[in-house]
């Protein structure tokens, strides 16, 4: 498959396909035509001699500095070099690829005035495995993700460094080389940037939206896994699935809530365990079981809210200034009779930053309710009598999964401590850029929160599978009680990588193996294969 970029239809799943699965990338012919038209308009403005920000003036606070024609190329080169001022860890391979593909898609909308050759260099780098070394910190989310995008762009000049995929038997084989050597490895020459091109490359939200695109896809998978984990815990603690009855959710019809309730019903369909105690005298379950659809559903709605913004941003022009056909443009701040070059603030990351923070808070809640269910599985003071303390077959001598709950609690503490980056502000560029979004940090925090939430949900699945070993004890040692269609599939998959805990062992491997299953989508696949209705409402409603 090739992902065709047209500036209009890129999706988060497309970003994942390019960033993680190395799908090839091309540009639609109509988009190339728009790129050529926009470049022609830039030439018109340059020939007119009119001062236009980003074409023949300085940047930021230096906007009033007029640049002579013979120094315009140097202006663009200096912009890339000076803005490559990042710090911190280096972006991962997938993060760099996500940033690159989203940048190309924004450029081919045809409002940036960049030459095709620059776009073709970026395409070749993506398709042939040349990944600039990019520092992860330095963006304020306005004027876009300047520092990270500048590190990416250095390689186009034959500067900076890149990680080059090696044509070897080992698909992970790479080497770290200078920018010019990286280009030479794929038969490209370094570029001399023309007027407007340096600014077009660095002025945009592509680190933020690239990370956000990866995050919404991961969050969707996490939500499905959390529904599975919660359904399994409900079942093995002898909770009731009546709290997922459609009648309850039809009278409070939040989309996410209805989806999670339907998932629980589908996952536990056919369960002998549920049927075996359907008429017991327990009146209500704890909130972490009874309110699963409401809490998981609210998280679903928060992630859907973020996805909506990401899908818009992926197909938006986010640099500054933007180059338009003057026809129909009312405010011609600068340009010619044929061209309007307008300065604005589409680089400001606020539309993403606030929703990224909302999603991070929501995922923290998802992990929190999962941890509460872990406690109900292991805590001898609240768990059902058929479950041994800490799920250890020989309690006292064995500690079982006691510390797994500690780790879950620690992961949640870290999620809570990440803070709301989007509410921070530090004026920069001599006060010209006096309000920034910090959207890139919000995206980074969300990715960290996802990593922790996956670990917590995986821990619940591990503990749920162990609790399933003791379910028969609640029914006079009955051993042939089947779990539900979906929860049974989840139990079987977990048991493929985590054997029942019979003696104490280092249990970090248990959780890490299940995290791998979740991140690869294998749990969702296994459950869907055996439980036809699972996820249907989620796909339709979200």
Secondary structure, 3 states (H helix, E strand, C coil): CEEEECCCCCCHHHHHHHHCCCCEEEECHHHHHHHHHHHHHHHHHHHHCCCCCCCCECCHHHCCCECCHHHHHHHHHHHHHHHCCCEEEECCHHHHHHHHHHHHHHHCCCCCCCCHHHHHHHHHHHHHCEEECCEEECCCCCCCCHHHHHHHHHHHHCCCEEEEECCCCCCCCEEEEEHHHHHHHCCCCCCCCCCCHHHHHHCCCHHHHHHHHHHHHHHHHHHHHHHHHHHHHHHHCCCCCHHHCHHHHHCCCCHHHHHHHHHHHHHHCCCHHHHHCCCCCCCCCCHHHHCHHHHHHHHHHHHHHHHHHHHHHHCCCCCCCEEEECCCCCCCCCECCCEEEECCCCCCCHHHHHHHHHHHHHHHHHHHHHHHHHHHHHCCCCCCCCCCHHHCCCECCECCCHHHHHHHHHHHHHHHHCCCHHHCCCCEHHHCECCCCCHHHHHHHHHHHHHHHHHHHHHHHHHHHHHHCCHHHHHCCCCCCCCCHHHHHHHHHHHHHCCCCCCCCCCHHHHHHHHHHHHCCHHHHHHHHHCCCCCHHHHHHC
